[in-house]
Each structure stands twice: as C-alpha cells, then as structure tokens.
C-alpha cells in the first residue's frame, strides 16, 4: 500500500503554507525582541563561500533551498511518518516539527557551522528555543493543512 496522489498534494500544499508562515515569523522575530534568524543567508553563505547579502544571488539560492526543503522534501517524508506519530493532526505535525528541529540542529546546521553551537549566537538560549518554537509551529501548520479530510476517500491504495 502506498499513499494516494491527493495525500502528497495536500502535504506539499501544507508544507508550502507552513514554510511561508515560518519564513514570515523568522523575519518578524526581531520585532518581538527575538534573535534575527535569516536561514536564506545562512544557507546561501555556505553555498557561495562568502557572506550572503540580503536579496543577493547567494541569499536567493539559500531561500530557494529553504523553501524546497520545507515545501517539498519534509512534507513528502511526513506523509510516510504520519502513521507512526501520535495524536491529532496538529499534534502529529508538532511532533514532526520537533523531529525536523533535532535533525536540522544536530545534522545539517552543525555541518554548516550554525547549529546548536552556542558560540554562533548572540543570544544562545533564545536562539535555540525560538528555533524549536518555529519548528513546532511549522509542524503544527503542516499537520493541520495536510490532514486527511473526512469523506475524502481512501488514504492508502494497494500496490
């Protein structure tokens, strides 16, 4: 059995919505007194081996990678992980957000040099917890937006 095409479509749409919400929250964070988190610059700087200037080529490349990972890659894996997660749609999504946060913080970001290493942050504790809160929000939005709709038909089909 494998997921129906509509399940992937809802997940990708949910991932796009969740990624856009997270992106807006990252740019609004300094207005709430939280640390500035510019993932586009962090990713783009590693691609071009020089600091990414906002709206420069490296920044746009970093933003594109961030959007693809949040809108397509993560939701596709979430479709397969959802049955193993517990709770309602938003709770499963929040669990997924924590899983993504752990993977991103301990794997990808550490390899990029901007992970949980406190030396990279002006406000290490608030950076870690605001990142966790953002990932939980991302996951909750993804979970709700991609949840199977009642009466929508089978979620899984036989191969």
C-alpha atoms as one frame of an Amber mdcrd trajectory, in Angstrom:
protein
   0.000   0.000   0.000   1.189   3.488  -0.797  -0.225   6.992  -0.243  -2.708
   8.380  -2.738  -1.640  11.245  -5.044  -4.053  13.588  -3.244  -2.250  12.907
   0.049   1.027  14.133  -1.453  -0.695  17.163  -2.987  -2.192  18.147   0.391
   1.147  17.558   2.114   3.061  19.719  -0.365   0.434  22.475  -0.146   0.580
  22.190   3.657   4.376  22.330   3.511   4.257  25.463   1.368   1.840  27.154
   3.776   3.879  26.059   6.816   7.160  27.208   5.236   5.695  30.592   4.328
   4.377  31.024   7.894   7.799  30.075   9.306   9.590  32.428   6.893   7.380
  35.359   7.866   7.894  34.544  11.565  11.684  34.480  11.081  11.661  37.941
   9.567   9.275  39.293  12.240  11.243  37.757  15.144  13.437  40.840  15.768
  10.302  42.960  16.179   9.322  40.713  19.111  12.769  41.013  20.699  13.883
  37.591  19.452  17.158  36.985  17.615  17.362  37.616  13.886  17.175  34.288
  12.056  17.951  34.511   8.358  18.124  30.944   7.069  18.391  32.146   3.480
  21.624  33.952   4.358  22.902  31.040   6.461  22.347  28.525   3.662  23.424
  30.879   0.872  26.663  31.818   2.638  27.713  28.162   2.720  26.893  27.719
  -0.968  28.890  30.670  -2.209  31.647  30.613   0.453  31.119  34.291   1.194
  28.523  36.159   3.262  25.111  36.273   1.630  23.801  39.802   1.230  20.031
  40.167   1.539  18.492  39.927  -1.946  21.871  38.945  -3.431  22.382  35.787
  -5.513  23.610  33.689  -2.573  20.659  34.833  -0.451  18.124  33.905  -3.166
  19.794  30.494  -3.613  19.629  29.911   0.134  15.964  30.940   0.205  15.172
  28.603  -2.696  16.793  25.651  -0.916  14.991  26.534   2.327  11.637  26.703
   0.511  12.198  23.427  -1.375  13.188  21.572   1.792  10.234  22.947   3.765
   7.648  22.783   0.983   8.520  19.519  -0.753  11.141  17.317   0.934   9.884
  17.493   4.526   6.163  17.073   3.639   6.875  14.005   1.487   8.740  12.330
   4.346   5.964  13.470   6.729   3.387  11.569   4.650   5.254   8.329   5.390
   5.999   9.222   9.031   2.462  10.419   9.922   1.076   6.925  10.752   3.871
   6.401  13.303   3.188   9.710  15.062   0.583  10.077  17.801  -2.278  12.466
  18.414  -4.465  14.744  16.359  -3.356  16.346  13.090  -1.699  19.344  14.747
  -0.057  17.162  17.409   1.398  14.827  14.782   2.638  17.869  12.940   4.169
  19.340  16.099   5.927  16.019  16.735   7.238  16.152  13.177   8.426  19.720
  13.795  10.481  18.549  16.781  11.966  15.709  14.702  12.898  18.160  11.941
  14.349  20.572  14.527  16.548  17.849  16.043  17.721  16.694  12.611  18.302
  20.242  11.375  20.078  21.317  14.556  22.270  18.297  15.065  22.931  17.376
  11.453  22.572  19.933   8.756  23.161  23.122  10.740  26.184  21.771  12.614
  27.748  20.759   9.293  27.085  24.318   8.123  28.654  25.687  11.300  25.485
  27.315  12.633  23.848  24.523  14.662  23.424  24.216  18.407  26.949  25.529
  18.984  26.331  28.498  21.270  29.387  30.387  20.021  27.496  31.263  16.813
  24.646  33.069  18.566  24.447  36.423  20.314  21.617  35.020  22.433  22.238
  31.237  22.512  19.309  30.161  24.691  16.711  32.303  22.944  18.085  31.242
  19.548  17.705  27.548  20.353  14.230  27.932  21.850  12.949  30.292  19.164
  14.178  27.783  16.578  12.356  24.981  18.418   9.174  27.065  18.656   9.384
  27.888  14.955   9.769  24.231  14.014   6.841  23.239  16.246   4.731  25.935
  14.574   5.887  24.711  11.143   4.960  21.127  12.018   1.574  22.040  13.500
   0.628  24.040  10.408   1.872  21.209   8.169  -0.095  18.644  10.177  -3.354
  20.595  10.038  -3.022  21.718   6.417  -2.142  18.232   5.168  -4.539  16.249
   7.362  -6.768  13.727   5.596 -10.221  15.191   5.064 -13.262  13.258   6.320
 -15.041  11.513   3.470 -12.185  12.197   1.066 -11.818   8.539   0.192  -9.015
   6.113   0.904  -5.690   7.490   2.053  -3.779   4.373   1.025  -4.143   2.257
  -2.112  -2.947  -1.238  -2.784   0.092  -1.509  -4.998
